[in-house]
């Protein structure tokens, strides 16, 4: 049985951790309900020149956080020289908050 489980793709939080393992993750807001994270994707550059950035906020109707929703998009833009960010917001399922708090996080 354990051999079978090792071959199964991770799901839920394990899947999110696997997909985000190469991102640089930062706390961008500290809220009473917990930290709000941003996952950055970029290729190292040595020239220090400015580069474009794009931020994606997950969907979920303020109920369910899906921080990996836009990882493919982030990887696409990062491979072309941009800094791509998959930002989280507070959600009712994780933080017990509503739409106004999520909008506040995105401001």
N, C-alpha and C positions, 0 to 999 in steps of 0.2 A: 504494500500500500504506500509506504513512504517513497518508494522509487517512482510511483505514478505521480505523487504530489510534486516531486521535484521537476517533472516534465510539464506540469500545468503552468500556464502563464499566471503571474500574480494578479490578484484582483483587489479592489478597494484601496485601502491606504498603502498596502504593500506595492500595488501597481504604481501609485502616485510616487512613492519613494524611489522606485526603480527608474521611472521616467525622469524624475527631477534630480537624479544623482549627479549629473554633470553641470547642473546650474549652480551659480553662486547665489545663495539664499540669504536675504537680509531682512531684519525686522524694520519695517518702514513706519509703523505706528504701534505704540504701546497703549492698549486700551484696558479698561477694568475687566473686560471679559477675556482678555488674552492678547497675545501679540498678533499683529497682522503682517503677513509676509509678502515679499516680492522675490521672484525667482528670475535672475538675470542670466541671459545667454549672450555670449560674445566671444570672438576670437581675439587672442592676445595680439596686441600691436605694439611695436617698440617705438614708433615714431611720435607718439603722443598727440597726433593730430585729432581734432574734434571729429566726431562721427555722428550720424543720425541715430535717433532712438525712437522706438515704438513701444507703446504700452498696451497690453491686452488685459481686460478685466473679464474674469470668468462669468459665465451665465449661471443659471440656477434659480432665478426668480427670488433671490434673497433667502432661499431656504437651504439649498445644498451647495457646498463649495466644490468646484471642480477645477483645481489649480492647473491640471494638466490639459485642459480643454484646448489651449492655444499653443502648446509646446511645439507641434509641427510648424506652425507659423513662425514661432520664435526661432527655431532652428533655420528656417528658410532665410529670414532676414539677417541672422547672425552670420550665416555662411557668406553673405554678401557685404559684410563689413559694418553692419549696424549693431547697436546694443538693443536687444529685444527683451522685454520684461513681461512676465506672466504674473500679474498682481492679484492678490487675494483681497477680499473684503469680508467683513463680519457677516455671518449668516445666522438664521434662526436655529438651524439644526446643530451648529457647532458653538455659537456664542449666545443664543437666546435673544437675538436682536432682530430688528425689522429693516424695512427698506431705507428708512431715513439714515440709520447708522451706516448701512452699506454705501449709500451715496456720500455720506460724510467722509468715509475712508477713501473714496475715489477722488475727492477734491484736491 
